[in-house]
Amino acid sequence: MTIGKEFAFHERYRLRFNFDAFNVFNHPDFDAPNNQVTFFRGFSPPPVYPPEGAWGQIQHTLGSSRFLQLSMHLRF
């Protein structure tokens, strides 16, 4: 999303202010779940105890959170 305003100085110069917003609504974009798992030593199927580790947990998001920037352009 961008909001801008342009000002004219004389006939030749123009000054433009911009306000840019990325990921305006701050929606998360989740990464793939973790698929690394380690079992107890001496593991034999079927497991008696649940596996250790973070199997199936989403631990990261992709991209960045809300990002805002201001800019100024001078045309001559």
Sequence and secondary structure as in RCSB ss.txt:
>XXXX:A:sequence
MTIGKEFAFHERYRLRFNFDAFNVFNHPDFDAPNNQVTFFRGFSPPPVYPPEGAWGQIQHTLGSSRFLQLSMHLR
F
>XXXX:A:secstr
 EEEEEEEETTTEEEEEEEEEESTT    B      EE  TT  SS SS  EE TT    BSS S EEEEEEEEE
 
